[in-house]
């Protein structure tokens, strides 16, 4: 407890306060700009941190990471442009709420859920870090393979195009995930002898094309654009009914995000997907999801922010980065001459507890900034479609180009924009495709590594407690609908 209090003393120093605020503001701005992302921003800023005090540097970089999570919500809700994979699920109901004139409700619920999820996760990080980190050590390729396979199964439950169409879209997403050079054999797959495809397809062109450009093309053909009711700033905040409705979703999302965020590889994306699927399955009227359910925004936003915070656990306690951004944070610590791992708590308690306590403060700063800005963000929807559509296209193309500075990525956006338009026209949701694409590369690598470990025998997955349990749950989830249908038939007979 004494070390925790000392940590507040560290973060409340004027210099560290300034860097915490700076990190959160930069993170929110980066989240609003699709394409750049927190990982790229931290990579750009790494050389600058060399001349900054270690505690201040890591506090700022951490603020950029969790600040970007909420920033990505803004474009997902208002423009249907998810800049990060973890924001894809928010699009389903967030954008639907915006079209109903309730963008303020979506952004407000997201802000509150993000704050609560982040805070719960920080408390968990403070109290349970060593225990949770120990569990994370038990995860190897078989466990990641089982989890990613479970995630792909859940993909079929999101969207409103029907289960069969969701499965078809997810299958296409898995196929797109295989494009590029095989990391095991070095063979090129589906590259059509193009060097531009040798490294595979990036998430950003797919998401920007399917969601952003595809929506615009569809609206142009339909010759109607979203018309919003005038929203006063005073009404651009969730009602008590909205908050009551999202209470359970926020609580469950916090737990799901904290647990799954610790696991390396797509923790925030998987946690947002699982949280959404849980709420949809629990709902008395699941058909509301995808059409503007408040819980459909609260659950994934809470989960991905909780996951962003808990992903610090394996880095700070074991020296194991859980994702690409944490790998850069690992590098930032090494630049400062501080090796992350078990000794961090004892040898550098000011940094360990200073960073953790900065997250408490950073989440409060995010909430304080979000409240007055919600009304301002909502006004974006009052811009005439003839003006807003070109701006959205410009943001899309600029966001994609900034990823690798390649014109080919702009071509990919156009291709996926046409695909997104066709999918929407024929009743297919792009969400399952994008989510399966993100999980596909993780699943393929983990499955192939596992088969090498098991000597090619897939039965090995069931010999390990965690992977076997996950696969058993997966089988139950697949069989449960059929069992329910049989039970109902017997009741009628």
QUIVEN-V658176 format. One record per residue. N is the residue number from 0. SS is DSSP state (A for helix, B for strand, O for the rest). Layout:
n=N ss=SS
n=N ss=SS
This chain:
n=0 ss=O
n=1 ss=A
n=2 ss=A
n=3 ss=A
n=4 ss=A
n=5 ss=A
n=6 ss=A
n=7 ss=A
n=8 ss=A
n=9 ss=A
n=10 ss=A
n=11 ss=O
n=12 ss=O
n=13 ss=A
n=14 ss=A
n=15 ss=A
n=16 ss=A
n=17 ss=A
n=18 ss=A
n=19 ss=A
n=20 ss=A
n=21 ss=A
n=22 ss=A
n=23 ss=A
n=24 ss=A
n=25 ss=A
n=26 ss=A
n=27 ss=A
n=28 ss=A
n=29 ss=A
n=30 ss=A
n=31 ss=A
n=32 ss=O
n=33 ss=O
n=34 ss=O
n=35 ss=O
n=36 ss=A
n=37 ss=A
n=38 ss=A
n=39 ss=A
n=40 ss=A
n=41 ss=A
n=42 ss=A
n=43 ss=A
n=44 ss=A
n=45 ss=A
n=46 ss=A
n=47 ss=A
n=48 ss=A
n=49 ss=O
n=50 ss=O
n=51 ss=O
n=52 ss=O
n=53 ss=A
n=54 ss=A
n=55 ss=A
n=56 ss=A
n=57 ss=A
n=58 ss=A
n=59 ss=A
n=60 ss=A
n=61 ss=A
n=62 ss=A
n=63 ss=A
n=64 ss=A
n=65 ss=A
n=66 ss=A
n=67 ss=A
n=68 ss=A
n=69 ss=A
n=70 ss=A
n=71 ss=A
n=72 ss=A
n=73 ss=A
n=74 ss=A
n=75 ss=A
n=76 ss=A
n=77 ss=A
n=78 ss=A
n=79 ss=O
n=80 ss=O
n=81 ss=O
n=82 ss=O
n=83 ss=O
n=84 ss=A
n=85 ss=A
n=86 ss=A
n=87 ss=A
n=88 ss=A
n=89 ss=A
n=90 ss=A
n=91 ss=A
n=92 ss=A
n=93 ss=A
n=94 ss=A
n=95 ss=A
n=96 ss=A
n=97 ss=A
n=98 ss=A
n=99 ss=O
n=100 ss=O
n=101 ss=O
n=102 ss=A
n=103 ss=A
n=104 ss=A
n=105 ss=A
n=106 ss=A
n=107 ss=A
n=108 ss=A
n=109 ss=A
n=110 ss=A
n=111 ss=A
n=112 ss=A
n=113 ss=A
n=114 ss=A
n=115 ss=A
n=116 ss=A
n=117 ss=A
n=118 ss=A
n=119 ss=A
n=120 ss=A
n=121 ss=A
n=122 ss=A
n=123 ss=A
n=124 ss=A
n=125 ss=A
n=126 ss=A
n=127 ss=A
n=128 ss=A
n=129 ss=A
n=130 ss=A
n=131 ss=A
n=132 ss=A
n=133 ss=A
n=134 ss=A
n=135 ss=A
n=136 ss=A
n=137 ss=O
n=138 ss=O
n=139 ss=O
n=140 ss=A
n=141 ss=A
n=142 ss=A
n=143 ss=A
n=144 ss=A
n=145 ss=A
n=146 ss=A
n=147 ss=A
n=148 ss=A
n=149 ss=A
n=150 ss=A
n=151 ss=A
n=152 ss=A
n=153 ss=A
n=154 ss=A
n=155 ss=O
n=156 ss=O
n=157 ss=O
n=158 ss=O
n=159 ss=O
n=160 ss=O
n=161 ss=O
n=162 ss=A
n=163 ss=A
n=164 ss=A
n=165 ss=A
n=166 ss=A
n=167 ss=A
n=168 ss=A
n=169 ss=A
n=170 ss=A
n=171 ss=A
n=172 ss=A
n=173 ss=A
n=174 ss=A
n=175 ss=A
n=176 ss=A
n=177 ss=O
n=178 ss=O
n=179 ss=B
n=180 ss=B
n=181 ss=O
n=182 ss=O
n=183 ss=O
n=184 ss=O
n=185 ss=O
n=186 ss=O
n=187 ss=B
n=188 ss=B
n=189 ss=O
n=190 ss=O
n=191 ss=O
n=192 ss=O
n=193 ss=O
n=194 ss=A
n=195 ss=A
n=196 ss=A
n=197 ss=O
n=198 ss=O
n=199 ss=O
n=200 ss=O
n=201 ss=O
n=202 ss=A
n=203 ss=A
n=204 ss=A
n=205 ss=A
n=206 ss=A
n=207 ss=A
n=208 ss=A
n=209 ss=A
n=210 ss=A
n=211 ss=A
n=212 ss=A
n=213 ss=A
n=214 ss=A
n=215 ss=A
n=216 ss=A
n=217 ss=A
n=218 ss=A
n=219 ss=A
n=220 ss=A
n=221 ss=A
n=222 ss=O
n=223 ss=O
n=224 ss=O
n=225 ss=O
n=226 ss=O
n=227 ss=O
n=228 ss=O
n=229 ss=O
n=230 ss=O
n=231 ss=O
n=232 ss=A
n=233 ss=A
n=234 ss=A
n=235 ss=O
n=236 ss=O
n=237 ss=O
n=238 ss=O
n=239 ss=A
n=240 ss=A
n=241 ss=A
n=242 ss=A
n=243 ss=A
n=244 ss=A
n=245 ss=A
n=246 ss=A
n=247 ss=A
n=248 ss=A
n=249 ss=A
n=250 ss=A
n=251 ss=A
n=252 ss=A
n=253 ss=A
n=254 ss=A
n=255 ss=A
n=256 ss=A
n=257 ss=A
n=258 ss=A
n=259 ss=A
n=260 ss=A
n=261 ss=O
n=262 ss=O
n=263 ss=O
n=264 ss=O
n=265 ss=O
n=266 ss=A
n=267 ss=A
n=268 ss=A
n=269 ss=A
n=270 ss=A
n=271 ss=A
n=272 ss=A
n=273 ss=A
n=274 ss=A
n=275 ss=A
n=276 ss=A
n=277 ss=A
n=278 ss=A
n=279 ss=A
n=280 ss=A
n=281 ss=A
n=282 ss=O
n=283 ss=O
n=284 ss=O
n=285 ss=A
n=286 ss=A
n=287 ss=A
n=288 ss=O
n=289 ss=O
n=290 ss=O
n=291 ss=O
n=292 ss=O
n=293 ss=O
n=294 ss=A
n=295 ss=A
n=296 ss=A
n=297 ss=A
n=298 ss=A
n=299 ss=A
n=300 ss=A
n=301 ss=A
n=302 ss=A
n=303 ss=A
n=304 ss=A
n=305 ss=A
n=306 ss=A
n=307 ss=A
n=308 ss=A
n=309 ss=A
n=310 ss=O
n=311 ss=A
n=312 ss=A
n=313 ss=A
n=314 ss=A
n=315 ss=A
n=316 ss=A
n=317 ss=A
n=318 ss=O
n=319 ss=O
n=320 ss=O
n=321 ss=O
n=322 ss=O
n=323 ss=A
n=324 ss=A
n=325 ss=A
n=326 ss=A
n=327 ss=A
n=328 ss=A
n=329 ss=A
n=330 ss=A
n=331 ss=A
n=332 ss=A
n=333 ss=A
n=334 ss=A
n=335 ss=O
n=336 ss=O
n=337 ss=O
n=338 ss=O
n=339 ss=O
n=340 ss=O
n=341 ss=O
n=342 ss=O
n=343 ss=A
n=344 ss=A
n=345 ss=A
n=346 ss=A
n=347 ss=O
n=348 ss=A
n=349 ss=A
n=350 ss=A
n=351 ss=A
n=352 ss=A
n=353 ss=A
n=354 ss=A
n=355 ss=A
n=356 ss=A
n=357 ss=A
n=358 ss=A
n=359 ss=A
n=360 ss=A
n=361 ss=A
n=362 ss=A
n=363 ss=A
n=364 ss=A
n=365 ss=A
n=366 ss=A
n=367 ss=A
n=368 ss=A
n=369 ss=A
n=370 ss=A
n=371 ss=A
n=372 ss=A
n=373 ss=A
n=374 ss=A
n=375 ss=A
n=376 ss=A
n=377 ss=A
n=378 ss=A
n=379 ss=A
n=380 ss=A
n=381 ss=A
n=382 ss=O
n=383 ss=O
n=384 ss=A
n=385 ss=A
n=386 ss=A
n=387 ss=A
n=388 ss=A
n=389 ss=A
n=390 ss=A
n=391 ss=A
n=392 ss=A
n=393 ss=A
n=394 ss=A
n=395 ss=A
n=396 ss=A
n=397 ss=A
n=398 ss=A
n=399 ss=A
n=400 ss=A
n=401 ss=A
n=402 ss=A
n=403 ss=A
n=404 ss=O
n=405 ss=O
n=406 ss=A
n=407 ss=A
n=408 ss=A
n=409 ss=A
n=410 ss=A
n=411 ss=A
n=412 ss=A
n=413 ss=A
n=414 ss=A
n=415 ss=A
n=416 ss=A
n=417 ss=A
n=418 ss=A
n=419 ss=A
n=420 ss=A
n=421 ss=A
n=422 ss=A
n=423 ss=A
n=424 ss=A
n=425 ss=O
n=426 ss=O
n=427 ss=O
n=428 ss=O
n=429 ss=A
n=430 ss=A
n=431 ss=A
n=432 ss=A
n=433 ss=A
n=434 ss=A
n=435 ss=A
n=436 ss=A
n=437 ss=A
n=438 ss=A
n=439 ss=A
n=440 ss=A
n=441 ss=A
n=442 ss=A
n=443 ss=A
n=444 ss=A
n=445 ss=A
n=446 ss=A
n=447 ss=A
n=448 ss=A
n=449 ss=A
n=450 ss=A
n=451 ss=A
n=452 ss=A
n=453 ss=O
n=454 ss=O
n=455 ss=O
n=456 ss=O
n=457 ss=A
n=458 ss=A
n=459 ss=A
n=460 ss=A
n=461 ss=A
n=462 ss=A
n=463 ss=O
n=464 ss=A
n=465 ss=A
n=466 ss=A
n=467 ss=A
n=468 ss=A
n=469 ss=A
n=470 ss=A
n=471 ss=A
n=472 ss=A
n=473 ss=A
n=474 ss=A
n=475 ss=A
n=476 ss=A
n=477 ss=A
n=478 ss=A
n=479 ss=A
n=480 ss=A
n=481 ss=A
n=482 ss=A
n=483 ss=A
n=484 ss=A
n=485 ss=A
n=486 ss=A
n=487 ss=A
n=488 ss=A
n=489 ss=A
n=490 ss=A
n=491 ss=A
n=492 ss=O
